[in-house]
Amino acid sequence: MKRYNILIVEDDWMIGDLLKKILQREEYNVCWIKEGKDINDIINEIDLVIMDVMLPGDDGYQITKKLKSLGLNIPVIFLSARNDMDSKLQGLKIGEDYMTKPFDPRELLLRMEKLLENQYGTFAQIKHLYIDAEHKRVFNNDLHNEVVFTAIERKIFFYLYENRDRILTKEHFFEYLWQLEDRNQNIMNVHIKKVRTKINDNNGEIIQNIYGEGYRLNTYIKK
């Protein structure tokens, strides 16, 4: 899965430390702060926030309202000792979810997973690539950036991905991508080479050239 960046806003040292260890064990990138005054310095790098309600200075509701007012579409899960219905309803109105303390880590992780899937799509991993098929995006985990494709390169990559582990002939690509009069026997080789370069697959381990047949996107690779 993509290594999502999770922000914990929690002033209780024991709870914050526990949350950080749990999330790191699940291979999330975790940032933990104890109040909201410095949140604007890091929020643009964050994918999801676990927010306490009772905090020094602004409370979790006020902090979240400020984030939402900036147009930041970042899911917020309130994690609070307040278990009365008014607090829950207020939290659900402002954020995306609300859980009460004490909590079961398994439930929190499942709720996080659902929110992240709904917000950012489901990611698959092939070697160093994280692939968001829903939004047609590819991330290079080694370089920590998104792969920038041209329109035709993106179509080629996701055509291969949608038919992963199957051999696609040049005729398949011509039928999918080009009109009959635009066909050229060398054009696929040129475009495949460009896609391989952009995904750091110069040895053809991910996009394989099956001699005399075509190309195959290979998912059976040890990470």
N, C-alpha and C positions, 0 to 999 in steps of 0.2 A: 504494500500500500504506500501511497505518498506519505512522506513524513510531515504531517501537518504541524503547524506551530500553534501551541495552546498557551494561553495566558491564564494564570491563576491570580486572582485578586483576593487575598485572604490574610487577615492580620493575626490569626491564631497560628502560632508557630508549629504546633503538633499536627494540626489539620493540613496546613500548607505543605509541610515536609512530607506527610503521608501521601497527599495528592501528587506531589512532584515525583516521588519514587514510583507510585503506581503507573503514572502516565509514561515515565521514562522506560519502565519495564515493558510497556506496550509499544515502544519505539516512537513515541511522539517527541517532538522538540518542545521543551517546556521552559517558560519564563514565569517566575513567581515574584509578585510585588505585594506589599503589605498595605498599601493605600492607593487611591486613584490619582494623586496629584501628578505623577509622571507618566500616566498612561498614554498621553498623546505622542510621546517620544517613540513609542514602540508599536502602536496599534496598527499601523499600516502593514506590518509584517505578520500580523496575527490572523489565524483562520477561525478560531473559536475562543470564547472567554468563559471561564468558570468564575462566577462573581459571588462573593459573600455580600450580604445585605448590610450588616452592622459593621461599619468601618470607621476609622478615624477620619475626620473631615467630612467630605461628601459621602453619603451612604451609597450602596450599590445601585439603588434605583436612580439616584441623581446622576451618577457616573454614566449609567447605561443610557439615560435620556440624552445626555450630552453627546455620546457616541452616535446615537441614532440621528440626532439633529444635524450631524456632519455628513449624513448620507452614507455612512459606513454600513454595508450590509453584512455584518459579522454576527453569527449566532452567539447568543448569550444564554448560559445556563445559570440560574441563581441557585446557590447552595447555601441554605440558611437554617438557623435554629428556630426561626419563626415558623410555627406550624399551624397558625390560625388561618381560616379561610380567606379573610380579607387580604392578608399578606400574600397568600398564594395567588389570588386573583390579580392583585396588583403586579406581581412578578410576571405572570403569564401575559398580562396586557403589555408590559414594557419589553420583556425579553421573549425568548423562544421556548424556555422550559424552566421548571422550578422543582427542586428537590429539597427535602428537609434532612437535617442532621439529627441523629446519626444516620449514615447512609451505607448502602451495600456497594462496594466498588464495582461489582459486576453490572449492577443496574446503571450506574453512572457511565461506564464504558459503553454499554449498549445504547444509551440515549445519545451519547456523543457521536457514536458511529452513525446512527440514523440521521442526526442533524448534519453531519459532514457529508454524507451521501446525498442528502436532499439539496444541500447548498452547492456542493462542488462536483457532484457526479461520482461515479464509481471508478476507481483507478485499478489498472492491472499493471504488473511489473514484468518486463522482459530484460534480463540482465541489468544494465544501468539505466534503463528507460522506464519512466512511469507514464502510462498511457490513459488519458481520459477520453474514452470512446464517445461518451455522450456529447462532450463539447469539442471534440476533434482537436485535442491539444496533447502535446508530447513534452515531457520534461526529462532533462538529462541530470540524473542525480549526482554523477561524478563532477559535473561542472556547475551544479546548482542553478541551472537556468532553463528556460523554455526553449525548445527547438523552434526556430523561425523558418517556416516553409513558405514557398510560393503556393499559389492556389493549386497548380497542377501537381506539385510535390506532395501536398497534403492529401489530395485525392488518391495518388498512387499509394502512399503509405497506408491510409486507412482502408483502401481496397484490399491491400495485402493483409492488413490486420483483421478485417472482417472475414477473410478467408484463410486465416492463419493455419499453418501446417498442411495446407493444400498447395499443389503446384498450379500456378496460373501461367498460361501460355501468353505469348505476345498477342495472339488473336483475342484472348480475353481482355487484355488491356485496351486494344484498339476498339473493341466493341463498347467498352465501358467509357473510354476517355475521348476518343477521336472519331470524327466522321471519316468515311471511306477514303475521300480524296486527300486526307491529311496523313495517311499512313506512310511510315518510313521505317524500314527494318532496323535502322540504327538509333531511332529516337528513344526507344525504351532503354537501351543501354546507357544513353547520356543521362536520362532522368533518374534512373536507378543509381547511377554513380553519384549524382548530386544528393539524392536522399541518403545514401550510405554515408557520405561525407558529413552531412549535417547531424546524423545520429551517432557519429563516431563508430561506424561499422565498416571500416575500410577493408577488413579482411573477409567480409561477407559472411560473418557468423550468424547475424540476425536475419538479413535478407540474403538468402542463398541463391546462387545461380545453379539451376539444375540443368546440366549440359544437354543440349538438344531438345529440351522441353520448355523451360521457362524459369520462373522465379517462385520462391516460397519464403514466407515469413516464418522463421523457426522459433518456437517457444520452448523447445526442450534443450535449454541451455543452463548449465550450472551458474548460479549467481556468484 
